[in-house]
Amino acid sequence: MNQPLTDLVLDAGIAATLCRDMPDSDLHSALESCCAQGVRLWLYAGEIANTLSRIEAAIKRTEATQIASALSARQRLDQQLPAFQWLAALSGDMECADDPEPLAAALVQAAKRLGDSARILTSVRSRLDRGMPFMDLESVPALTPQVRVDFIDLKAQQDRIRAALESGIHRVLHHGRYVMGDEIGTLESRLAQITEVEHCICVSSGTDALLMALLALEVGPGDEIITSPFSFFATAEVIALLGANPVYVDIDPATFNIDAAKIEVAVTGHTRGILPVNLYGQCAEMDEINAIGQRHSLPVIEDAAQSFGATYRGRASCALSDIACTSFFPAKPLGAYGDGGACFTSDAELAARLRQIRDHGQDRRYHHVRLGVNGRLDTLQATVLLAKLDVFDNEINRRQEAAQRYAEQLSSLEREGKLVLPIVQSHNTSSWAQYTVRVKGRDEVQRALASAGIPTAVHYPVTLYQQPALIQTEANCPEGDRAADEVLSLPMHPYLGDEAQARVSDVLADVLARPMLDST
C-alpha cells in the first residue's frame, strides 16, 4: 500500500464471518492488529439490513438454536466488534444506482469520504475484481502495535457522539435556518444553566466575544484596560482595535494568571476595565480582582477562553464577573468544528447590548441603535456544541484524571529540579485546556520530544507587549517573559490513554536526563 491504512470498512459478508468465527481466527487477529495500530473500523449503514441478515443466517448455520432475531444479530455484532463506527449512507451514494452492483459502488463512494487511505475488506470475488479500495484478508498489511500519541484527539470524541452529530447536522440542513436557528437559543439556555448565569449570548468566536464585551462597555480611544501580558494575541488585540491601550500587569509565576496583588497600582484615571485571563484552564483570583474593580468602579471582563468547565471557589468559570467571554475553537475543552464563542452576564442591560452588537447593532430588523459587528454563531456550530455538551462533564472528569496521572508520573522529575509541574490552587478546579510544564532549554527539549514522536506546543512563546503589532518598550513583566521562555504544553485531551500518557512521561524523562541540554 502506498499510504498507511487508517480506516477499514467491513462489508456485510466480513461482518457475518466475524460473528461466526472463533475469537482466535485469522480475521479476528487481523482486525485486532489493525485496532492496536489505530486503524478505525467501520460498517456501512447502507448495508445494515444485509449485514444483520447475513449474521442471522450465519448464527443459524453454526448454532443449535434457531432463534436468531435481528436484535440478537445486532447483539452479536456489538460483542464481536465493539470498536466499530457506522459510516453514514448519504444521498450521493445513490448516484451509483445504474451500476451492475449498486451496493458495491455505494460502498466505494462512502469509503472515499474517509480519505485515500481507507479500504473495504471483502471476500466477494466481484468486488475484489474492482480493485482498490476493495481488499481481501490476505492483503491486510501486517501491522505492528504502536502506542500512538495525539496532542488532542477530536476523532475519538467524534466517534463517541457520531449519531447525535449526524442527526443534528441533518436537522439543520433540512430546516435551513443556518443563521440564528432554534439551536442557538437551545444552546444559550443550556450554557446559562450550566454556568448559573442569567444570560448567555453565543457569538462567532472567542475574539469577537471579547471585542463585543468591550463595545458593550463603550471602551474607546484613550481608555486603558488592565490585562495579562501572557496570553493569546486576541486578549490585547481587541483592546487596541478600539483605540484603547492595554496596560500589562505581570503574572503569578505559580498559576501563569495575572497577579491580583499588582493590579491596583496600575489603575489610573484612564482605566476603564480589568481583563484577567484564565490561562490553561484555571481561573484567576477573581474575588480579589472584582474587589479592586468595585473600589474603582471598574467592570471586570473574564477572559475564559480556556477555562469553560473550571470552577473558582465552587462557582463556575464564566459566572465570576460583569461579563465573561469564552471560545469554542475546536481545540478548547468545549470546541465546535469551526470558530465560535459566547459572552455571559447576569446584567440584563449588558445582555441586551451584547445581542444588539452581535447583529450590527440592531434592536429590531433594519433599526440600528448602535454600532455593532456581524458576530453571530452559525446554527451548524451550535448543533455540534449541543452534541458535545452531552459528554462534556465526563470529558472534564477525564481531563482531571489525565492531569493526576501526569502529576504522579512526573513528580520525580520535579523533585530532581528538571521541570516544574502546573499548580492548581486548592479553591480552584481546572478544565485543563492544556497541561503545561516549565523546563529549561525548552526549545531543545521540544525538538527531542518531536523526534521521538511526542507532539507538544508552546502557549505562548512571546509576551503580548513584544508582539510587533503591539510593541510597548515601557512594559516590564519579568515573570511573563520567563514563562514565555520555559512553558511547554504536553498532550492533553479526554481520550489520552494510559499507555500513551506513560509514553509521554517516559520519553520526557529520558530527554531531560540527557546532559547536552542547553539550560540557558
C-alpha positions in Angstrom: 0.0 0.0 0.0 1.2 3.5 -0.9 -0.3 5.0 2.2 -0.7 3.6 5.7 -4.1 2.1 6.4 -6.2 4.4 8.6 -9.8 3.3 8.1 -11.1 -0.2 7.2 -14.7 -0.7 6.1 -16.1 -4.2 6.7 -18.7 -5.3 4.2 -21.7 -7.4 5.2 -20.1 -10.7 4.4 -17.0 -10.0 6.5 -19.1 -8.8 9.4 -21.1 -12.1 9.3 -17.9 -14.1 9.2 -16.6 -12.2 12.1 -19.7 -13.1 14.2 -19.4 -16.7 13.2 -15.6 -17.3 13.6 -13.9 -18.2 16.8 -12.1 -15.3 18.6 -8.7 -16.7 17.6 -9.4 -16.8 13.9 -7.2 -15.1 11.3 -9.9 -12.5 10.8 -10.2 -11.6 14.5 -6.4 -11.4 14.8 -6.0 -9.2 11.7 -8.7 -6.8 13.0 -7.3 -6.7 16.5 -3.9 -5.8 15.0 -5.5 -3.0 13.0 -7.2 -1.6 16.1 -3.9 -1.7 18.0 -2.3 0.3 15.3 -5.1 2.9 15.5 -7.0 1.9 12.4 -10.7 2.7 12.7 -13.2 0.0 11.8 -16.5 0.9 10.0 -19.7 -0.7 8.9 -21.7 1.0 6.1 -25.2 2.0 7.2 -26.4 1.3 3.6 -25.7 -2.3 4.2 -27.3 -2.6 7.6 -30.2 -4.9 6.6 -27.8 -7.1 4.6 -25.3 -7.2 7.4 -27.8 -8.2 10.1 -29.5 -10.8 7.9 -26.1 -12.4 7.0 -25.2 -12.5 10.7 -28.5 -14.1 11.5 -28.0 -16.7 8.8 -24.5 -17.4 10.0 -25.8 -17.9 13.6 -28.5 -20.3 12.4 -26.0 -22.4 10.4 -23.5 -22.7 13.2 -25.6 -22.9 16.4 -28.2 -25.4 17.6 -30.8 -22.7 18.3 -33.0 -21.4 15.5 -33.9 -18.3 17.5 -31.9 -15.5 15.7 -33.8 -12.3 15.5 -32.4 -9.1 14.1 -31.9 -7.9 17.7 -29.7 -11.0 18.5 -27.8 -10.4 15.3 -27.1 -6.8 16.4 -26.1 -8.0 19.9 -23.7 -10.5 18.3 -22.2 -7.7 16.2 -21.7 -5.5 19.2 -20.0 -8.3 21.1 -17.6 -9.2 18.3 -16.9 -5.7 17.1 -17.3 -3.2 19.9 -15.0 -0.6 18.3 -16.8 -0.2 15.0 -18.4 3.0 13.7 -21.4 3.3 11.4 -20.4 5.0 8.1 -23.5 7.1 7.1 -25.3 6.4 3.8 -25.7 9.7 2.1 -27.8 10.7 -0.9 -24.7 10.9 -3.2 -24.2 7.1 -2.7 -27.4 6.5 -4.6 -25.8 8.0 -7.8 -24.5 4.5 -8.2 -27.9 3.0 -8.8 -27.1 2.2 -12.5 -24.0 0.2 -11.6 -24.3 -3.5 -12.1 -23.6 -3.9 -8.4 -25.0 -0.7 -6.9 -24.2 -1.6 -3.3 -20.6 -2.2 -4.1 -20.4 1.1 -5.9 -22.1 2.8 -3.0 -19.5 1.3 -0.6 -16.7 2.8 -2.7 -18.4 6.2 -2.6 -18.8 6.0 1.1 -15.2 4.9 1.7 -13.9 7.9 -0.3 -15.3 10.1 2.4 -12.9 8.6 4.8 -9.9 9.5 2.7 -7.5 8.0 0.2 -6.1 5.5 2.7 -9.4 3.9 3.6 -10.0 0.3 2.4 -13.0 -2.0 2.2 -12.5 -5.6 3.4 -14.5 -8.2 1.5 -14.4 -11.8 0.3 -16.7 -11.2 -2.6 -14.9 -12.0 -5.9 -16.8 -9.5 -8.0 -15.9 -6.7 -5.5 -12.3 -7.7 -5.4 -12.1 -7.7 -9.2 -12.9 -3.9 -9.0 -9.6 -3.3 -7.3 -8.9 -0.7 -4.7 -10.4 0.3 -2.3 -11.6 -3.4 -2.0 -9.1 -5.8 -0.5 -9.2 -9.3 0.9 -7.9 -10.6 4.3 -4.6 -11.7 2.8 -3.9 -8.1 1.6 -4.4 -6.6 5.1 -0.9 -5.4 6.0 0.8 -6.9 9.0 0.7 -4.1 11.5 3.0 -3.8 14.5 1.1 -2.4 17.5 2.4 1.0 18.5 1.4 3.5 21.1 0.1 6.5 19.3 0.2 9.9 20.9 -2.0 12.8 19.7 -1.8 16.3 21.2 -5.5 16.4 21.0 -7.9 13.7 19.7 -11.1 15.1 18.2 -11.6 11.9 16.2 -12.1 9.8 19.4 -14.6 12.3 20.6 -16.4 12.4 17.3 -16.7 8.6 17.3 -18.4 8.8 20.6 -21.0 11.3 19.6 -21.3 10.5 15.9 -25.1 9.6 15.9 -26.0 12.9 17.7 -23.8 14.9 15.4 -25.1 13.5 12.2 -28.8 13.7 13.2 -28.3 17.3 14.5 -26.5 18.4 11.3 -29.0 16.8 9.1 -31.8 18.5 11.1 -30.3 21.9 10.3 -29.8 21.0 6.7 -33.4 20.2 6.4 -34.9 23.2 8.3 -32.4 25.5 6.5 -32.1 28.2 9.3 -28.4 28.4 9.1 -28.2 31.8 10.9 -29.9 32.1 14.3 -31.8 28.9 14.0 -33.6 27.4 17.1 -30.5 25.5 18.1 -28.8 28.9 19.0 -31.4 29.6 21.7 -31.3 26.0 22.9 -27.5 26.2 23.3 -27.6 29.6 25.0 -30.2 28.2 27.6 -28.1 25.2 28.3 -24.8 27.2 28.7 -26.6 29.7 31.0 -27.9 26.8 33.1 -24.5 25.1 33.3 -22.8 28.3 34.5 -25.7 29.6 36.6 -25.6 32.9 34.7 -28.7 34.8 33.7 -27.8 35.5 30.1 -25.6 33.7 27.5 -25.1 35.3 24.1 -23.4 32.9 21.6 -21.2 34.6 19.1 -18.9 33.9 16.2 -15.6 33.5 18.0 -13.8 33.9 21.3 -12.1 37.0 19.9 -15.4 38.5 18.9 -16.8 37.8 22.3 -14.0 39.9 23.8 -14.5 42.6 21.3 -18.3 42.8 21.8 -17.8 42.8 25.6 -15.6 45.9 25.3 -18.0 47.5 22.8 -20.9 46.9 25.3 -18.9 48.7 28.0 -18.2 51.5 25.5 -14.5 51.3 25.7 -12.8 53.6 23.2 -9.8 55.7 22.2 -7.5 56.7 25.1 -9.1 54.3 27.5 -6.9 51.8 29.4 -7.7 48.2 30.0 -5.6 46.3 32.6 -4.7 42.8 31.5 -2.2 40.0 31.4 0.9 40.1 29.2 0.9 36.3 28.9 -2.0 35.2 26.8 -3.1 34.7 23.2 -2.8 37.8 21.0 -6.6 38.3 20.9 -6.7 39.5 24.5 -4.8 42.7 23.7 -5.7 42.8 20.1 -9.4 43.7 20.8 -8.3 46.5 23.2 -6.1 48.0 20.5 -8.7 47.7 17.8 -11.0 50.0 19.7 -8.2 52.6 20.1 -7.7 51.8 23.8 -4.4 50.9 25.4 -3.6 47.5 27.1 -1.9 48.0 30.4 0.0 44.9 31.4 0.3 43.6 34.9 2.8 40.7 35.5 1.7 37.2 36.2 1.8 35.0 39.2 4.6 32.5 38.3 2.7 29.6 40.0 -0.5 29.9 38.1 0.5 31.9 35.0 -2.5 34.2 35.6 -2.4 37.9 36.3 -1.0 38.7 39.8 -4.0 40.2 41.5 -1.8 41.8 44.1 -0.2 44.0 41.5 -3.3 45.3 39.7 -4.4 48.2 41.9 -1.2 50.2 41.5 -1.8 50.1 37.7 -5.2 51.8 38.0 -5.2 55.4 36.6 -7.7 58.0 35.7 -7.9 56.5 32.2 -8.6 52.9 33.3 -11.9 51.6 32.0 -11.8 48.0 32.9 -9.8 44.9 34.1 -9.5 41.9 31.8 -8.0 38.9 33.6 -7.2 35.8 31.6 -7.8 32.2 32.9 -4.8 30.6 31.4 -4.5 26.9 30.7 -7.9 26.2 32.3 -7.5 27.7 35.8 -9.4 30.8 36.9 -7.5 33.9 38.1 -8.1 35.3 41.6 -11.4 36.7 40.7 -12.6 37.7 44.2 -9.6 40.0 44.7 -9.9 41.3 41.1 -13.6 42.0 41.5 -13.0 43.8 44.8 -10.5 46.1 43.0 -13.0 46.7 40.3 -15.7 47.7 42.8 -13.4 50.0 44.7 -12.6 51.9 41.5 -16.0 51.4 39.7 -14.3 49.4 37.0 -16.0 46.5 35.2 -14.2 43.2 35.1 -14.2 41.1 31.9 -13.3 37.4 32.5 -11.3 36.0 29.5 -12.4 32.4 30.0 -11.4 31.2 26.5 -9.5 28.3 28.1 -11.5 27.7 31.3 -15.1 26.8 30.4 -15.8 23.9 32.7 -13.5 25.1 35.5 -14.6 26.3 38.9 -13.4 29.0 41.3 -14.5 28.7 45.0 -17.3 26.5 43.9 -18.6 28.8 41.2 -18.4 28.1 37.5 -16.0 30.0 35.3 -18.0 32.5 33.2 -20.0 33.4 36.2 -17.4 35.4 38.1 -17.5 38.9 36.7 -19.6 41.6 34.9 -19.0 39.9 31.6 -17.2 36.7 30.8 -16.1 35.6 27.3 -15.2 32.1 26.2 -14.1 30.4 23.0 -15.4 27.4 21.2 -12.3 27.0 18.9 -12.1 23.2 18.1 -9.1 22.6 20.5 -10.9 24.1 23.5 -12.4 21.9 26.2 -15.8 22.6 24.6 -15.0 23.1 21.0 -17.0 23.5 17.8 -16.0 22.4 14.3 -15.0 25.9 13.4 -14.9 29.2 15.2 -17.4 30.1 17.9 -17.6 31.8 21.3 -20.0 33.2 23.9 -20.5 36.1 26.3 -22.0 35.6 29.7 -23.6 38.1 32.1 -26.2 38.4 34.7 -26.8 42.1 33.8 -29.9 42.4 31.7 -28.9 45.7 30.2 -25.4 44.4 29.2 -27.0 41.3 27.7 -29.4 43.4 25.6 -26.4 45.5 24.3 -24.4 42.4 23.5 -27.3 40.9 21.5 -27.6 44.2 19.5 -23.9 44.4 18.9 -23.8 40.8 17.7 -26.2 41.7 14.9 -24.9 45.0 13.6 -26.3 47.0 16.5 -30.0 46.2 15.6 -32.7 46.2 18.2 -35.1 45.1 15.5 -34.8 44.4 11.8 -33.2 47.3 9.9 -33.3 49.5 13.0 -29.7 50.1 14.2 -29.3 51.8 17.6 -25.6 51.4 18.0 -22.5 50.3 16.0 -22.0 46.5 16.1 -20.5 43.7 14.2 -21.6 40.6 12.3 -20.9 38.3 15.3 -23.5 35.6 15.1 -22.7 31.9 15.8 -23.7 29.6 12.9 -26.5 27.2 13.6 -24.4 24.2 12.5 -21.8 25.0 15.1 -24.5 25.3 17.8 -25.6 21.8 16.8 -22.1 20.4 17.2 -21.8 22.1 20.6 -25.1 20.7 21.7 -23.9 17.2 20.9 -20.6 17.7 22.7 -22.4 19.1 25.8 -23.9 15.6 26.4 -20.5 14.2 27.2 -18.8 17.4 28.5 -19.0 16.7 32.2 -17.5 13.2 31.6 -14.7 14.7 29.5 -13.8 17.3 32.2 -13.6 14.4 34.7 -11.3 12.5 32.2 -9.1 15.6 31.9 -8.8 15.7 35.7 -7.8 12.0 35.7 -5.2 12.6 33.0 -3.7 15.6 34.8 -3.5 13.5 38.0 -1.7 10.7 36.1 0.8 13.3 34.8 1.4 14.6 38.3 2.1 11.1 39.5 4.3 10.1 36.6 6.4 13.3 36.5 6.6 14.2 40.2 10.1 12.6 40.5 11.4 14.9 37.7 10.1 17.9 39.6 11.8 16.7 42.8 15.0 16.4 40.8 14.6 20.0 39.6 14.2 19.1 35.9 10.8 20.6 35.4 8.0 22.4 37.2 4.6 20.9 37.2 1.4 23.0 36.9 -0.1 24.2 40.2 -3.9 24.4 40.7 -4.9 26.4 43.7 -6.9 24.5 46.4 -10.0 26.6 45.8 -9.9 26.0 42.0 -10.6 23.2 39.6 -9.1 23.4 36.2 -10.6 22.5 32.9 -7.1 21.5 31.8 -7.3 23.1 28.4 -3.6 22.4 28.4 -1.2 20.6 30.6 1.8 23.0 30.7 5.1 22.4 32.5 8.2 24.6 32.8 11.5 23.3 31.5 14.9 24.9 31.0 16.2 24.6 27.4 12.6 24.3 26.3 13.3 24.5 22.5 15.8 21.7 22.6 13.5 19.6 24.8 10.7 20.2 22.3 12.8 19.1 19.4 13.9 15.9 21.2 10.3 15.0 22.0 9.2 15.6 18.4 12.0 13.3 17.1 10.6 10.6 19.4 7.0 11.1 18.1 5.7 13.1 21.1 3.8 16.2 19.9 4.0 19.4 22.1 3.1 23.0 21.8 4.2 26.3 23.3 1.4 28.6 24.7 2.9 31.3 24.4 6.4 32.0 23.2 6.3 35.8 23.3 4.6 38.2 25.7 2.0 40.4 24.2 4.0 43.7 24.6 6.8 42.1 22.5 4.5 41.4 19.5 5.3 43.7 16.6 1.8 45.0 16.3 1.5 45.8 20.0 5.1 46.5 21.0 5.5 48.6 24.2 9.1 49.3 25.2 8.0 50.6 28.6 6.2 47.4 29.6 8.1 45.3 32.2 6.8 41.9 33.2 9.7 39.6 34.0 7.6 36.7 35.1 5.7 36.8 31.9 8.9 36.9 29.9 10.4 34.0 31.9 7.2 31.9 31.3 7.4 32.6 27.6 10.8 31.1 27.6 10.0 28.0 29.7 6.4 26.8 29.1 5.8 23.5 27.2 2.3 22.0 26.8 2.1 18.2 26.7 -0.6 16.2 25.0 -3.9 16.6 26.9 -7.4 15.5 26.0 -10.1 13.4 27.5 -9.2 10.3 25.4 -5.5 10.2 26.4 -5.0 6.6 27.2 -2.8 5.2 30.0 -0.2 3.8 27.6 0.0 6.9 25.5 0.4 9.1 28.6 3.0 6.7 30.1 5.0 7.0 26.8 4.9 10.8 27.0 6.2 10.7 30.6 8.9 8.1 29.9 10.2 9.9 26.8 10.2 13.3 28.6 12.1 11.7 31.5 14.7 10.3 29.0 15.1 13.6 27.3 15.5 15.5 30.5 18.2 13.1 31.6 20.4 13.9 28.7 23.4 16.0 29.7 23.6 18.1 26.5 20.5 20.2 27.1 21.1 23.9 26.9 19.9 25.3 30.2 20.1 29.0 29.2 
